[in-house]
């Protein structure tokens, strides 16, 4: 993923500030969907303004047809949110870009601060750092603002029941406003699914002897995310389990990332299980999950194994409960040794600070008072982030950096020391960020600056 440039991030913050000043949530609700087409990729952004019926303020841009489905699901469950307080469990269910405007302490003479998130279903949400994501969210903020002002300035402006407003560029690069039926996109939702391309394997399965067995398919995300070496972001492991209903025997199980490629691989491996291991096919496949129906529909059609949705699974539910109990027991036995981590972090940060202070090019513009306190304050900040929030430097979040600056450090430092914290932390973040040790350092620098402005 190509990272956003400083100029792109500056444009994003400016667009967010303008959007917040407009406050479109005063007259537009979460139910009034607005659509913006990305001029680069032509992906549809289904935009939802948050704030009319909640304390949160912001904009969510759901990406593509899958994003639209996630918006509808969140709306149905009344779970539209910008920031989730339960370890991102809700945000991991949707694919969207978002900006939230969080209210901060009045003592700092700040009313709000913008925080940007990049959410991908099944993956841990991250701070927005990608170039394309940054550019599209910037355009979405601008174009949704235009549509919001259009609605406000024309009270008589009406739409049919299923119509939405859409902004897109013409061939000359000019932005146009259209009315379009939402049913156009809803029809596309019906067509999405995982394609099963192995026609030969499908034919072989269709000719296998049939039994009266019913296979239950369960799919769920494990609660603890993992991060594989070389991957750009952590994900919640997706478990796909297939059990025989009567005997509750496990027929097939696979743990994978929640990507589309993984879903295709699961179909191929289940097909191999039927052909090579079982050498028979079930009477039917059943599930209680819409996502599983979409994943297995094409497979079902081509193998001629009926696929049905049921209100509740029997064997699979017991399996999931047992697996979750094992996960809880494992978590209880794997308490983090905070002291050991702090020692390692302090050693590393101390070496980095020493290198910064000994390098004339990196330290000559720092005042003498800043140099004297540089290492102490950097070390203290690392201890605070790990001890209070259990975050290592490469996983520092904007939200917890803000809390550390506003809630924790004022109780640990004098007023004089607090005055130099922004200079020290922003310079430290600039150095380690440019060295790619902290991925979202530009967002963190801005957060530190605004926390003490």
C-alpha positions, 0 to 999 in steps of 0.5 A: 500500500502506497502511503499518503504524502504529507500534502495529501494528509494536509488536504484531508485534515482541511476537508475534515475541518470544513466538514465539521464546521458545516455540521451536516448531522444537524439536518441529515440523519444516519438513514439518509444515504449519500453516494460518491463515486471515486474518480480514480477507481470508480468504486462507490462510496456509500456515505453515512453522516453520523450524529443526528441520533447519537453523541458521536459526530462524523462520516463513514464511507462504506466501500463498494457493494460489500460496504453497502451490505455492512451499512445495512447490517449495522443499521438493522442492528442499530450499531452504527458507530465511529469509535467502538469501545470493545476492542473494535469488535463492531468495526471489524465487521465492516469495510469503510473509511471514517472520520470521527470528531471527538470532543476534548478538554475545554481546558486545552481550548479545543472543541474537537479533533478529527480521527481517521480510521481504515476499516476492513471486514475481519481485520483490525481497524487502523489509522488511515495512512494509505494514499488512495484511502486518504484521497478518496476520503478527502473527496467524499468529505467535500462531495458529501458536504456539497450534497448536504448544503444542497439539501439544506438550501432547498427544503422543497427538494424531494426524492422518491422513497428508494432514491439517493443523491449521488456525486460523480465526475464527468469525462471532463472532470466536473462533479455532477449531482444525480438522483439514482434508485438505491435498488440499482445497488441492492440488485448488485448485492444479490449478485455478489458471492464467491465463485467456484471455478473448478468445474471438473471437481464440481462434476465429480462431487455431483456424481458421488453417492448421496447420503441422508446426512445433513452438514452444518456450516458455521463461520465466525471470527475468533476474538483475539486478532493475530498479525502474521509476519509480512502482513500489513495489518492484523486480522481476526482469524476466521474459523469455518467448521462443518459438522454432521448434524446428528453425530456432531462429528467434525467433517471439516475445519479451517482457520484462515484470514477473512479475505476473499482469497481465503474463502475461495481456498476453503471451497477448494479444500472442502471439495477435496475432502468430499472427493478424496476423504469422504467419497460421498456427499451429504443430503444438504448443507445448512447454515444460519449465516448469510455470509456462508450462503453467499460463499457456498451458493455457487459451490452448491449450484455446481455440485448439486448439493442443496444449500439452505438457511435455518434459524439455528444450528445444533451441532455447530453451535456446541462446537463454537461454544467449546472452542470459545471456552478453550480460547478463554482458558488460553487467554487466562494462561497467557498474561502479559509480562508488562515489566519485561516488555517495559525493560525492552522498550526502555532499552530501545527508546534510550538507544534511539534518543542517544542517537538523536542527541548525538547526531548534530543534524537531528538535534542542533535545532533543539533548545538546550532545555529540550535536549536535557529532558529529551530522553526522560520524557520519551522513556516516560511516554513509552512506559505510560503507553505500555503500562496504561494502554498495553500498546507497543510503539508500532501499535500506538493509537491516536486515541490512547496517545491523546489520553496519555497526553491529556489524562496521564502526563499532567499528573506525572510532570510539572507545568514547565516539563509539560510545556516541552512535551510537544516539542520532544514527542513530535520530534521523536515521532518524526525521526522514528516515523521516517525510519518506518518504526511507527507507521501512523506517526503523522497522525500521532504528531498532529494528535500530540500538537493539538492535545497541548494547543 
